[in-house]
Amino acid sequence: MTATLLDGKALAKKLKAEIKEQVEVLINEQNITPTMAVMRVGDDPASGGYARAIEKHCASVGINFRTELLAGDTSQADVESSLAALSAEKSVHGIMVLEPLPKAINTDALLAHIDPAKDVDGVHPLNAGKLSANRPPYFAPATPSGGIALMEEAGVDFSGKHAVVVGRSDIVGKPMAMLLLHRNCTVTIAHSRTQDLPAVCRTADILCVAVGRSEMVSGDWIKPGAIVIDFGTTYTDDGLKGDIEHESANAVAGMITPVPGGTGPVTNAMLLGNIVASAKATS
């Protein structure tokens, strides 16, 4: 058996073409230019690189982009005030706070100052709660949303499937579990303290891995014919690696996302789609 690759590049290209058309309609017919704003506190190089990447993706579909850069020694109160002011701007439709933040900044308290209607990465507690309760409208984080979109594009029938999500982060693992549950999967959330993790993974019809450990999951952890979604992105001397050891996994899985070229490109497209959705809803 050789797994069918779930091509994230192809799906992202399709989605971005649709988003670009929607942006053109908003600009030309409603005089609305969808605008994304990112806030950075301090000049961390990784944060700067991520901001430039978001700007590039926004430009590719006609979305306006701006950066709010605050000094690294800005107080919690002043950062919160700046974020609240950004949220209040009618011309801004999507807002992200880029990490890492200075140690003196309380991230959870800060994120509560994002307007939930402009929280395009789904990090505000209100969006997280509405996702958990499945009470739309809400924004779900772009990465797990991209994983779902890849499976939907491939025609996966979720109902009744046993899904195992390895990883319990607020931005990938937990929301992925909720998105699968809302599609009538039976969901197990596994993590570093799960007993006999390989055996748990082998029960999965859909295996989603988001732990940030290069090639942790090998083919003998995978149920024959399973759908495998690899959210891992670890840079090594041999290039970008996922959380799955792909050579052995490809021989067992029914469908699998490659790394690179799997969930990453679709994540970016889902973020752009959320910005457009916010522009439509908040303008």
C-alpha positions as MATLAB code, in Angstrom:
seq = 'MTATLLDGKALAKKLKAEIKEQVEVLINEQNITPTMAVMRVGDDPASGGYARAIEKHCASVGINFRTELLAGDTSQADVESSLAALSAEKSVHGIMVLEPLPKAINTDALLAHIDPAKDVDGVHPLNAGKLSANRPPYFAPATPSGGIALMEEAGVDFSGKHAVVVGRSDIVGKPMAMLLLHRNCTVTIAHSRTQDLPAVCRTADILCVAVGRSEMVSGDWIKPGAIVIDFGTTYTDDGLKGDIEHESANAVAGMITPVPGGTGPVTNAMLLGNIVASAKATS';
ca = [
       0.000    0.000    0.000;
       1.162    3.531   -0.776;
      -0.715    6.374    0.892;
      -2.586    8.973   -1.131;
      -0.960   12.356   -0.536;
      -3.269   15.162    0.571;
      -1.854   18.009   -1.511;
      -1.924   21.191    0.551;
      -0.318   23.307   -2.153;
      -3.033   22.500   -4.677;
      -5.860   23.153   -2.206;
      -4.273   26.397   -1.006;
      -3.975   27.616   -4.593;
      -7.661   26.881   -5.177;
      -8.758   28.552   -1.933;
      -6.604   31.636   -2.497;
      -8.065   32.110   -5.973;
     -11.559   32.087   -4.457;
     -10.489   34.480   -1.682;
      -8.931   36.886   -4.190;
     -12.229   37.059   -6.068;
     -14.081   37.829   -2.830;
     -11.588   40.569   -1.962;
     -12.041   42.148   -5.383;
     -15.819   42.201   -4.894;
     -15.467   43.828   -1.469;
     -13.109   46.490   -2.820;
     -14.891   47.257   -6.089;
     -18.529   46.890   -5.093;
     -18.580   47.755   -1.379;
     -15.506   49.987   -1.035;
     -14.161   47.706    1.724;
     -10.487   46.780    1.725;
      -9.976   43.792    4.031;
      -7.156   44.705    6.402;
      -4.996   42.505    8.608;
      -3.048   43.922   11.542;
      -0.415   42.129   13.580;
       0.919   43.396   16.889;
       4.504   42.727   17.929;
       6.061   43.631   21.272;
       9.832   43.744   20.952;
      11.886   42.955   17.871;
      12.187   39.164   18.028;
      13.574   37.887   14.682;
      11.186   34.920   14.502;
       8.205   37.179   15.103;
       9.468   39.539   12.413;
       9.849   36.690    9.949;
       6.334   35.470   10.636;
       4.956   38.989   10.149;
       6.669   39.254    6.762;
       5.256   35.876    5.732;
       1.713   36.942    6.658;
       2.195   40.194    4.762;
       3.273   38.268    1.658;
       0.244   35.975    1.807;
      -2.104   38.933    2.321;
      -0.610   40.770   -0.659;
      -1.143   37.727   -2.879;
      -4.932   38.084   -2.574;
      -5.215   41.870   -2.210;
      -5.617   42.087    1.564;
      -4.106   45.179    3.178;
      -1.521   44.560    5.917;
      -0.107   46.609    8.764;
       2.214   45.992   11.703;
       1.926   47.565   15.145;
       5.416   47.330   16.656;
       5.819   48.233   20.324;
       9.056   48.466   22.269;
      10.045   45.405   24.264;
       9.789   47.297   27.547;
       6.217   48.509   26.945;
       4.079   47.933   30.038;
       1.219   45.444   30.181;
      -1.285   48.279   30.520;
       0.075   50.147   27.513;
       0.145   47.029   25.342;
      -3.443   46.238   26.309;
      -4.459   49.827   25.574;
      -2.837   49.709   22.134;
      -4.518   46.403   21.337;
      -7.908   47.695   22.463;
      -7.460   50.752   20.239;
      -6.540   48.537   17.298;
      -9.635   46.421   17.902;
     -11.790   49.546   17.852;
     -10.554   50.689   14.428;
     -13.318   50.091   11.894;
     -10.818   49.802    9.042;
      -9.087   46.809   10.688;
     -10.767   43.434   10.191;
      -8.250   40.868   11.422;
      -5.900   41.036   14.403;
      -3.125   38.734   15.589;
      -0.679   39.147   18.468;
       2.590   37.540   17.443;
       4.658   35.558   19.894;
       7.086   35.330   21.565;
       6.159   38.186   23.847;
       8.402   39.635   26.582;
       8.257   37.644   29.820;
       6.684   40.596   31.606;
       3.588   40.408   29.387;
       0.670   38.252   30.537;
      -0.408   36.718   27.229;
      -3.780   35.408   28.396;
      -4.772   38.793   29.782;
      -3.604   40.510   26.614;
      -5.533   38.309   24.204;
      -8.781   39.126   26.002;
      -8.475   42.652   24.555;
      -8.868   41.468   20.958;
     -12.333   42.037   19.527;
     -13.612   38.427   19.141;
     -15.144   39.385   15.777;
     -11.633   40.253   14.528;
      -9.833   37.356   16.234;
      -8.998   35.605   12.962;
      -6.695   33.047   14.600;
      -9.324   31.913   17.111;
      -7.349   32.608   20.298;
      -9.885   34.716   22.211;
     -11.625   32.780   25.019;
     -15.037   33.595   23.538;
     -14.133   32.007   20.203;
     -12.629   28.998   21.973;
     -15.793   28.575   24.027;
     -18.113   28.932   21.031;
     -16.014   26.398   19.126;
     -16.260   23.968   22.044;
     -20.030   24.424   22.251;
     -20.372   24.529   18.437;
     -22.312   27.779   18.563;
     -21.422   29.747   15.423;
     -20.398   32.256   14.362;
     -16.875   31.809   15.660;
     -13.325   31.686   14.371;
     -11.406   28.435   14.751;
      -7.603   28.456   14.612;
      -6.316   28.299   11.045;
      -4.031   25.274   11.437;
      -6.612   22.675   12.516;
      -9.152   24.243   10.154;
      -6.692   23.581    7.357;
      -6.389   19.939    8.377;
     -10.167   19.569    8.209;
     -10.282   21.321    4.819;
      -7.741   18.879    3.389;
      -9.822   15.901    4.479;
     -13.047   17.449    3.228;
     -11.431   18.122   -0.155;
     -10.464   14.429   -0.297;
     -14.063   13.405    0.400;
     -13.453   11.909    3.839;
     -16.591   10.685    5.598;
     -16.008   11.670    9.222;
     -19.145   10.220   10.800;
     -18.418    7.336   13.153;
     -14.664    7.394   12.613;
     -12.345    7.080   15.616;
     -10.006   10.058   15.585;
      -6.893   10.260   17.756;
      -5.352   13.706   18.230;
      -1.822   13.598   19.630;
      -1.184   16.985   21.226;
      -3.328   19.189   23.456;
      -2.294   22.752   22.638;
      -4.922   25.489   22.581;
      -4.025   26.417   19.000;
      -3.943   22.973   17.328;
      -4.701   19.878   19.411;
      -7.776   20.962   21.352;
      -9.513   22.812   18.509;
      -8.770   19.927   16.113;
     -10.465   17.568   18.544;
     -13.515   19.842   18.693;
     -13.712   20.188   14.895;
     -13.604   16.399   14.536;
     -16.191   15.913   17.281;
     -18.548   18.322   15.529;
     -18.260   16.091   12.450;
     -19.460   13.091   14.473;
     -16.086   11.452   15.078;
     -15.357    9.620   18.306;
     -12.324   11.530   19.558;
      -9.407   10.591   21.799;
      -6.946   13.296   22.845;
      -3.521   11.815   23.577;
      -0.376   13.510   24.860;
       3.030   12.977   26.430;
       1.586   11.221   29.491;
      -0.716    8.874   27.610;
       0.100    5.269   28.510;
       1.200    3.119   25.572;
       0.826    5.944   23.068;
       1.692    3.758   20.038;
      -1.173    1.389   20.885;
      -3.600    4.305   21.200;
      -2.492    5.667   17.829;
      -3.045    2.282   16.201;
      -6.760    2.499   17.069;
      -7.213    5.625   14.948;
      -9.109    5.784   11.685;
      -7.958    9.418   11.599;
      -4.622   10.183   13.276;
      -3.681   13.832   13.793;
      -0.274   14.606   15.273;
       0.755   18.033   16.609;
       3.553   17.634   19.132;
       6.557   19.349   17.539;
       8.864   16.317   17.785;
      10.521   15.436   14.505;
       9.452   12.039   13.111;
       8.149   10.820   16.470;
       5.405    8.644   14.947;
       6.530    5.782   12.734;
       4.579    3.476   10.460;
       4.107    0.807   13.120;
       2.042    3.308   15.150;
      -0.477    3.623   12.315;
      -3.558    1.500   11.601;
      -3.474    0.175    8.034;
      -5.512    2.483    5.804;
      -5.749    5.294    8.359;
      -5.922    8.969    7.413;
      -2.850   10.726    8.839;
      -2.658   14.492    9.343;
       0.841   15.718   10.213;
       0.913   19.213   11.736;
       4.600   19.028   12.629;
       7.131   21.614   11.407;
      10.633   21.054   12.774;
      13.659   22.425   10.961;
      16.550   19.956   10.955;
      19.892   19.619    9.166;
      18.018   17.464    6.645;
      15.335   20.085    6.018;
      11.784   20.539    7.277;
      10.402   17.471    9.052;
       6.978   16.628   10.378;
       5.959   14.671   13.455;
       5.494   11.562   11.270;
       8.307    9.397    9.882;
       6.946    9.505    6.366;
       8.804    6.693    4.646;
       7.357    4.039    6.957;
       3.995    5.820    7.320;
       3.433    6.047    3.566;
       3.550    2.266    3.351;
       0.717    1.871    5.885;
      -1.597    4.883    5.762;
      -4.498    5.303    3.368;
      -4.095    9.094    3.128;
      -1.355   11.333    4.510;
      -0.292   14.975    4.444;
       3.264   15.522    3.197;
       5.788   17.774    4.954;
       6.369   20.243    3.452;
       3.370   20.888    1.239;
       0.605   19.517    3.453;
      -1.116   21.427    6.256;
       1.159   24.489    6.089;
      -0.080   26.057    2.847;
      -3.710   25.440    3.770;
      -3.206   27.059    7.179;
      -2.243   30.281    5.423;
      -5.266   30.099    3.133;
      -7.637   29.515    6.056;
      -6.249   32.597    7.831;
      -6.864   34.716    4.721;
     -10.398   33.347    4.494;
     -11.037   34.333    8.100;
      -9.877   37.891    7.401;
     -12.329   38.189    4.512;
     -15.129   36.701    6.628;
     -14.424   39.273    9.337;
     -14.418   42.102    6.783;
     -17.844   41.009    5.577;
     -19.226   40.708    9.106;
     -17.754   43.808   10.752;
     -17.858   46.434    7.990;
];
